[in-house]
Amino acid sequence: MPTLANYSLAIMPDATILQDVAEMKQQLKTTTGKSYGSANAEGHISLDGFEASEEDYPYVLAEYRRIVSELDPFEIVFSGFDDFDRGNFSAFYIKLTKDSSEEIRERTAVIMKAFDKKIKKQYMRKWADESKNPHMSIGRRLSREWIALARSIFTNYEARFHCNSFAIRKYNDKRRQYDVVDVLPFLGAPAVQLDLFNP
């Protein structure tokens, strides 16, 4: 049986926001004196996660590309911080505005509904929707004490960027982080129609 790799569909913010997030993570790491979950991960907003073999991944990519090409670009606005604690899974994160979260959920719902069920069944495993509460983590698997510390350090953050693509990330076993392997642009039109202009 082919080895399965972990993939994730995500939103990657612009370079300025990525730098902001990297600096916040470093500051929290320095303040606590220890590393923590996602301390070295690049800033992103997770949308879904799945497993696939490298041989089957091109079929999955083509289906994502087909659907995402029809989406329209939109504005994502970050405003402030929040946290949640669900037993073993706790996080301190940068919040999105209600409108931005809704825009993201609308687009991921389109993907979930339009994705070919045969491709999903044949080529994918453990497909999980992670878009119900869109957020950008500063730290995961934090104790309540560390979350309280993060809240004391980070009190306000406002930023926005024009989102015109989704990205597929693949887990890198050596780095123990996800790498962006493909970028799926929003074209606002079916990919098949656009191909007519580039025979």
Secondary structure as the mmCIF struct_conf table of DSSP 4:
data_model
#
loop_
_struct_conf.conf_type_id
_struct_conf.id
_struct_conf.beg_label_comp_id
_struct_conf.beg_label_asym_id
_struct_conf.beg_label_seq_id
_struct_conf.end_label_comp_id
_struct_conf.end_label_asym_id
_struct_conf.end_label_seq_id
HELX_LH_PP_P HELX_LH_PP_P1 PRO A 2 THR A 3
STRN STRN1 LEU A 4 ILE A 11
HELX_RH_AL_P HELX_RH_AL_P1 ALA A 15 THR A 32
TURN_TY1_P TURN_TY1_P1 GLY A 33 GLY A 33
BEND BEND1 LYS A 34 LYS A 34
STRN STRN2 GLY A 37 GLY A 37
TURN_TY1_P TURN_TY1_P2 SER A 38 ASN A 40
BEND BEND2 ALA A 41 ALA A 41
HELX_LH_PP_P HELX_LH_PP_P2 GLU A 42 GLY A 43
STRN STRN3 ILE A 45 SER A 53
TURN_TY1_P TURN_TY1_P3 GLU A 54 ASP A 56
HELX_RH_AL_P HELX_RH_AL_P2 TYR A 57 VAL A 68
TURN_TY1_P TURN_TY1_P4 SER A 69 GLU A 70
HELX_LH_PP_P HELX_LH_PP_P3 LEU A 71 PRO A 73
STRN STRN4 PHE A 74 ARG A 86
TURN_TY1_P TURN_TY1_P5 GLY A 87 ASN A 88
STRN STRN5 PHE A 89 LEU A 96
HELX_LH_PP_P HELX_LH_PP_P4 THR A 97 THR A 97
HELX_RH_AL_P HELX_RH_AL_P3 LYS A 98 ALA A 114
BEND BEND3 PHE A 115 PHE A 115
HELX_RH_AL_P HELX_RH_AL_P4 LYS A 117 TYR A 123
STRN STRN6 ARG A 125 ASP A 129
BEND BEND4 LYS A 132 ASN A 133
STRN STRN7 MET A 136 ARG A 140
BEND BEND5 ARG A 141 ARG A 141
HELX_RH_AL_P HELX_RH_AL_P5 ARG A 144 ILE A 153
STRN STRN8 GLU A 158 CYS A 163
STRN STRN9 SER A 165 ASN A 172
TURN_TY1_P TURN_TY1_P6 ASP A 173 ARG A 176
STRN STRN10 GLN A 177 PRO A 185
BEND BEND6 GLY A 188 ALA A 189
HELX_RH_AL_P HELX_RH_AL_P6 ALA A 191 ASP A 195
TURN_TY1_P TURN_TY1_P7 LEU A 196 PHE A 197
#
